[in-house]
Amino acid sequence: MGYAIFTLRKLTLTSRVNQCNAQAMRNSEKAMAITQQIYAKQTARNQAANAATTQAYANYQASVDAGVEFSAARISLDEELAKIDAQASLTDAEIQKLSLAQTALDMERQTLETQLTSYQSELDNVKKAEESAIKNSTPKF
């Protein structure tokens, strides 16, 4: 009868370990997807900002070359650069949201690792107790 209890407990703990591992894998996949989204947004933001900045300076140079007053051309350049910064700030806010989600996943991962360690050590203890019980119940001649 005692061995059945050990077996049941081992099965329960093994199931919990497997569930923790599966949850950790799903967590890892979500974190990877978020990391890829952050990378894509950062790359797109940088490329768009570089292209827009290059275009703004080209427009400024063209205005100066066309004889537009320097101060008017400079004001126009500053306005274009401000728009570029505003768009980059919006993208940064989206990236910040994703970073917060990634932080939450990291905290969940740490919790899962703690649970997994606990379940694994309990499983090891049950296996040792079962071995000890078998050893003690074996007839000695």
QUICORPE-V457554 format. One record per residue. SS is DSSP state (~ for helix, > for strand, _ for the rest). PSI is psi in degrees with one decimal (999 if undefined). D_CENTER is the distance of its C-alpha to the mean C-alpha in Angstrom with 1 decimal. Layout:
BEGIN
ss->[SS & SS]
psi->[PSI & PSI]
d_center->[D_CENTER & D_CENTER]
END
This chain:
BEGIN
ss->[_ & ~ & ~ & ~ & ~ & ~ & ~ & ~ & ~ & ~ & ~ & ~ & ~ & ~ & ~ & ~ & ~ & ~ & ~ & ~ & ~ & ~ & ~ & ~ & ~ & ~ & ~ & ~ & ~ & ~ & ~ & ~ & ~ & ~ & ~ & ~ & ~ & ~ & ~ & ~ & ~ & ~ & ~ & ~ & ~ & ~ & ~ & ~ & ~ & ~ & ~ & ~ & ~ & ~ & ~ & ~ & ~ & ~ & ~ & ~ & ~ & ~ & ~ & ~ & ~ & _ & _ & _ & _ & ~ & ~ & ~ & ~ & ~ & ~ & ~ & ~ & ~ & ~ & ~ & ~ & ~ & ~ & ~ & ~ & ~ & ~ & ~ & ~ & ~ & ~ & ~ & ~ & ~ & ~ & ~ & ~ & ~ & ~ & ~ & ~ & ~ & ~ & ~ & ~ & ~ & ~ & ~ & ~ & ~ & ~ & ~ & ~ & ~ & ~ & ~ & ~ & ~ & ~ & ~ & ~ & ~ & ~ & ~ & ~ & ~ & ~ & ~ & ~ & ~ & ~ & ~ & ~ & ~ & ~ & ~ & ~ & _ & _ & _ & _]
psi->[-40.2 & -33.1 & -32.5 & -37.4 & -43.9 & -43.8 & -44.0 & -44.1 & -40.6 & -41.5 & -42.5 & -47.1 & -38.0 & -40.0 & -43.7 & -41.9 & -44.6 & -40.0 & -41.9 & -42.9 & -40.8 & -43.1 & -39.6 & -37.8 & -43.9 & -42.0 & -43.8 & -41.3 & -41.3 & -43.3 & -39.6 & -41.7 & -41.6 & -41.2 & -41.3 & -38.7 & -42.5 & -45.9 & -45.6 & -43.1 & -41.2 & -42.9 & -46.0 & -42.5 & -46.6 & -42.8 & -43.5 & -42.8 & -41.2 & -44.8 & -43.6 & -39.0 & -42.8 & -43.3 & -39.9 & -43.7 & -33.8 & -42.0 & -41.0 & -47.6 & -40.5 & -38.9 & -44.0 & -42.4 & -30.1 & -4.6 & 9.3 & 143.3 & 139.0 & -46.4 & -36.8 & -40.5 & -38.0 & -40.5 & -43.0 & -42.2 & -45.3 & -38.5 & -43.0 & -41.8 & -36.7 & -39.8 & -39.8 & -44.4 & -38.6 & -42.5 & -39.7 & -36.5 & -38.2 & -42.5 & -38.8 & -36.2 & -40.3 & -41.3 & -38.0 & -40.5 & -44.8 & -37.7 & -37.7 & -40.3 & -38.5 & -38.0 & -40.9 & -40.5 & -36.9 & -40.8 & -40.2 & -38.6 & -42.6 & -39.9 & -43.9 & -39.2 & -38.9 & -46.0 & -42.4 & -43.3 & -42.4 & -48.7 & -40.6 & -42.0 & -36.4 & -39.5 & -42.6 & -41.7 & -40.1 & -41.1 & -41.9 & -41.6 & -38.7 & -44.4 & -43.0 & -42.0 & -40.3 & -43.6 & -42.1 & -27.2 & -8.6 & 129.8 & 140.8 & 127.3 & 999]
d_center->[46.8 & 44.7 & 43.1 & 42.0 & 40.2 & 38.4 & 37.5 & 36.2 & 34.1 & 32.7 & 31.8 & 30.1 & 28.0 & 27.2 & 26.1 & 23.8 & 22.4 & 21.8 & 20.2 & 17.7 & 17.0 & 16.6 & 14.2 & 12.1 & 12.3 & 11.4 & 8.3 & 7.4 & 8.6 & 6.6 & 3.2 & 5.9 & 7.4 & 5.4 & 5.6 & 9.1 & 9.9 & 9.4 & 11.5 & 14.0 & 14.5 & 15.1 & 17.4 & 19.2 & 19.7 & 21.1 & 23.3 & 24.6 & 25.3 & 27.1 & 29.2 & 30.1 & 31.0 & 33.1 & 34.8 & 35.5 & 37.2 & 39.1 & 40.3 & 41.3 & 43.2 & 44.9 & 46.0 & 47.4 & 49.2 & 50.6 & 52.2 & 50.0 & 50.4 & 48.0 & 46.9 & 46.3 & 44.3 & 42.2 & 41.5 & 40.4 & 38.0 & 36.6 & 36.0 & 34.2 & 32.0 & 31.3 & 30.2 & 27.9 & 26.3 & 26.1 & 24.2 & 21.8 & 21.3 & 20.5 & 17.8 & 16.4 & 16.4 & 14.4 & 11.8 & 11.9 & 11.3 & 8.1 & 7.2 & 8.6 & 6.9 & 3.5 & 6.4 & 8.0 & 5.9 & 6.5 & 9.9 & 10.5 & 9.8 & 12.4 & 14.7 & 14.7 & 15.5 & 18.3 & 19.6 & 19.7 & 21.5 & 23.9 & 24.7 & 25.2 & 27.6 & 29.4 & 29.8 & 31.2 & 33.6 & 34.8 & 35.5 & 37.5 & 39.4 & 40.2 & 41.5 & 43.5 & 45.0 & 46.0 & 47.5 & 49.5 & 50.7 & 52.0 & 55.8 & 57.2 & 60.5]
END
